[in-house]
Amino acid sequence: MESKVEPREESGPDFLKRLKRLGPGLSTRPGRVGRLVGRAQRGHNRRMLEKRGSEAAPPGVWWWQDSRQDYSPLEGDVAADVVIVGAGITGITLAHTLAVGGASVIVLEAGRVAGSASGRNAGFLLAAPAEPYGEAVAMWGRAGARAMLEIGRRTHERVHELVETLGIECEYRRTGSVRLARTEEEAEDQRASLPLMRADGFPVTEVPVATVMPGGPHERFDAAFVTDEDGEFHPVRFVHGLARVCEGRGVRLHAHSEVEAAHWGGSEWEARTARGVARARTLVIATNAYAPGLCPALAPLIAPRRAQMLFTARLEREVVTRPTCAHWGYQYWRQTPQGRLLIGGWRDLDLDGEAGFGEGPTSTIQNGLESGLRELVPEGVEIEGRWAGIMGFARDGRPLVGWLDAEHHLAIAAGYTGHGIGMAAACTQDLALLLAFRPAPGIATFDPARFPELRRPESSLTSLGASAPRTP
Ligand SMILES: Cc1cc2nc3c(=O)[nH]c(=O)nc-3n(C[C@H](O)[C@H](O)[C@H](O)COP(=O)(O)OP(=O)(O)OC[C@H]3O[C@@H](n4cnc5c(N)ncnc54)[C@H](O)[C@@H]3O)c2cc1C
């Protein structure tokens, strides 16, 4: 395991292929455009958070129908060891780990707990991202790619452990997962990755397509690959279940409490919301796509990307046996224990349109999702809801987890590039080690300092949000 990040050359055909898949707007140089994006993004963040803060629950998001627990806003002046900004799966798993370790914790959330991507995702717990492993090796080197697999495996183990030991009811199942190839080229790319994955301790097996699609349509796919260790769960129930445990352990959790600005006063952070102030020696940014809103230096490194889903009424028959990805991971679906089909992705139909903070579903992508549904359920089934959520895509495809400042008062866990459900719980377990000034080799390759712009002395971070320095 590498303990030090080697900055990689961001070039070459594999990197470009992968960047094309990630979508537009990930400028590799901050420059003037990056700064303007940062400014525009802060405005977007604010408008979006204001809008969401007043909503009772995200409309049309099926996950929310049975998890409407809410938390009161921060009032007054409070203090703790750590302030966490953001109450998605990152903020809540970190709060729990820190509280178990004996730290006092305040979590401040602009909208609702799990109201953003953590409450709008597909609930896949994948150890390996759906893209061929060979691409990951080409981009990040063997050790870097293996670190991604290992964090995925550890996240699943961590989620399983939390579900079991804390009794969180969240429909968790270790089902395994399937990757389907729509073309021979994709099948060959996946096949070429199998020996690499096996050698790195993550066996994936090619199986006949018909065995993983008992209800058809097998003829649409060239090959199928199965991983037995993956799983699925109900993300809102998981995050809310853990949030309740956090409360029981003394974590002070405040929703509808956007951190508008934060300032390091020499011995502590002072994080300001509309009606309160939270103080702590350590502040953690757990806001994923919205991280540049607080810290403009991150604007060239984490970009907002929309992902969309739809869900159907219950189906009597089993359409798919396991969480399934196809078409290089752009398309994904699974059937819940109640028989509903959840279908997401098809972002590649409009990569430009899916960049930014707009949270509404669009006809282009929803038409794509419906074409996938027709393929899977040709007899037809009612669509009961549609939604979209915003993901944070990191410039090199790997999350940023670790200290943001040289003085070690400010940390981050964000930029999961569409895989945060399968990565956050282990990332935050390791981040808690770093916050206690202990080594955390599992996240060494996610160190934000791999990006040169975060190593510049002028980016010393003592003000966030409205009070953050503005580039001229
Ligand atoms: C449709 C869709 C499907 C997906 N499917 C999967 C999947 O199956 N598997 C997988 O691994 N990943 C999936 N993802 C990605 C995954 O959901 C995210 O990577 C993950 O939820 C990120 O969690 P988070 O807690 O870091 O961020 P978020 O869930 O985005 O939480 C960040 C929180 O910070 C809050 N916030 C922002 N700014 C402030 C501020 N200034 N003050 C206070 N609070 C603030 C926001 O309101 C938000 O609640 C999917 C995403 C989408 C949209």
PDBQT file of the ligand as one rigid body, heavy atoms in Angstrom, charges set to zero:
ROOT
HETATM    1  C1  LIG A 501     -29.597   9.106  -9.054  1.00  0.00    +0.000 C 
HETATM    2  C2  LIG A 501     -28.339   8.715  -8.312  1.00  0.00    +0.000 A 
HETATM    3  C3  LIG A 501     -28.007   7.370  -8.207  1.00  0.00    +0.000 A 
HETATM    4  C4  LIG A 501     -26.846   7.004  -7.510  1.00  0.00    +0.000 A 
HETATM    5  N1  LIG A 501     -26.621   5.686  -7.289  1.00  0.00    +0.000 NA
HETATM    6  C5  LIG A 501     -25.555   5.305  -6.538  1.00  0.00    +0.000 A 
HETATM    7  C6  LIG A 501     -25.376   3.956  -6.198  1.00  0.00    +0.000 A 
HETATM    8  O1  LIG A 501     -26.221   3.107  -6.491  1.00  0.00    +0.000 OA
HETATM    9  N2  LIG A 501     -24.239   3.606  -5.529  1.00  0.00    +0.000 N 
HETATM   10  C7  LIG A 501     -23.312   4.527  -5.170  1.00  0.00    +0.000 A 
HETATM   11  O2  LIG A 501     -22.262   4.153  -4.613  1.00  0.00    +0.000 OA
HETATM   12  N3  LIG A 501     -23.522   5.846  -5.374  1.00  0.00    +0.000 NA
HETATM   13  C8  LIG A 501     -24.618   6.259  -6.053  1.00  0.00    +0.000 A 
HETATM   14  N4  LIG A 501     -24.848   7.580  -6.274  1.00  0.00    +0.000 N 
HETATM   15  C9  LIG A 501     -23.907   8.571  -5.715  1.00  0.00    +0.000 C 
HETATM   16  C10 LIG A 501     -24.146   8.747  -4.215  1.00  0.00    +0.000 C 
HETATM   17  O3  LIG A 501     -25.508   8.983  -3.979  1.00  0.00    +0.000 OA
HETATM   18  C11 LIG A 501     -23.320   9.923  -3.673  1.00  0.00    +0.000 C 
HETATM   19  O4  LIG A 501     -21.958   9.738  -4.037  1.00  0.00    +0.000 OA
HETATM   20  C12 LIG A 501     -23.396   9.978  -2.155  1.00  0.00    +0.000 C 
HETATM   21  O5  LIG A 501     -24.737   9.994  -1.718  1.00  0.00    +0.000 OA
HETATM   22  C13 LIG A 501     -22.675  11.221  -1.615  1.00  0.00    +0.000 C 
HETATM   23  O6  LIG A 501     -22.988  11.337  -0.251  1.00  0.00    +0.000 OA
HETATM   24  P1  LIG A 501     -22.551  12.629   0.575  1.00  0.00    +0.000 P 
HETATM   25  O7  LIG A 501     -23.073  12.476   1.934  1.00  0.00    +0.000 OA
HETATM   26  O8  LIG A 501     -21.099  12.837   0.402  1.00  0.00    +0.000 OA
HETATM   27  O9  LIG A 501     -23.228  13.845  -0.207  1.00  0.00    +0.000 OA
HETATM   28  P2  LIG A 501     -24.775  14.291  -0.251  1.00  0.00    +0.000 P 
HETATM   29  O10 LIG A 501     -25.691  13.162  -0.078  1.00  0.00    +0.000 OA
HETATM   30  O11 LIG A 501     -24.912  15.131  -1.477  1.00  0.00    +0.000 OA
HETATM   31  O12 LIG A 501     -24.898  15.181   1.038  1.00  0.00    +0.000 OA
HETATM   32  C14 LIG A 501     -24.295  16.447   1.138  1.00  0.00    +0.000 C 
HETATM   33  C15 LIG A 501     -25.180  17.298   2.029  1.00  0.00    +0.000 C 
HETATM   34  O13 LIG A 501     -24.533  18.550   2.282  1.00  0.00    +0.000 OA
HETATM   35  C16 LIG A 501     -25.545  19.520   2.416  1.00  0.00    +0.000 C 
HETATM   36  N5  LIG A 501     -24.946  20.850   2.253  1.00  0.00    +0.000 N 
HETATM   37  C17 LIG A 501     -24.408  21.408   1.138  1.00  0.00    +0.000 A 
HETATM   38  N6  LIG A 501     -23.917  22.643   1.421  1.00  0.00    +0.000 NA
HETATM   39  C18 LIG A 501     -24.154  22.874   2.735  1.00  0.00    +0.000 A 
HETATM   40  C19 LIG A 501     -23.894  23.969   3.610  1.00  0.00    +0.000 A 
HETATM   41  N7  LIG A 501     -23.281  25.083   3.184  1.00  0.00    +0.000 N 
HETATM   42  N8  LIG A 501     -24.284  23.872   4.903  1.00  0.00    +0.000 NA
HETATM   43  C20 LIG A 501     -24.894  22.743   5.363  1.00  0.00    +0.000 A 
HETATM   44  N9  LIG A 501     -25.165  21.674   4.568  1.00  0.00    +0.000 NA
HETATM   45  C21 LIG A 501     -24.803  21.738   3.267  1.00  0.00    +0.000 A 
HETATM   46  C22 LIG A 501     -26.536  19.172   1.320  1.00  0.00    +0.000 C 
HETATM   47  O14 LIG A 501     -27.810  19.723   1.594  1.00  0.00    +0.000 OA
HETATM   48  C23 LIG A 501     -26.523  17.652   1.363  1.00  0.00    +0.000 C 
HETATM   49  O15 LIG A 501     -27.560  17.125   2.162  1.00  0.00    +0.000 OA
HETATM   50  C24 LIG A 501     -25.999   7.994  -6.959  1.00  0.00    +0.000 A 
HETATM   51  C25 LIG A 501     -26.345   9.347  -7.060  1.00  0.00    +0.000 A 
HETATM   52  C26 LIG A 501     -27.523   9.714  -7.717  1.00  0.00    +0.000 A 
HETATM   53  C27 LIG A 501     -27.901  11.162  -7.790  1.00  0.00    +0.000 C 
ENDROOT
TORSDOF 0
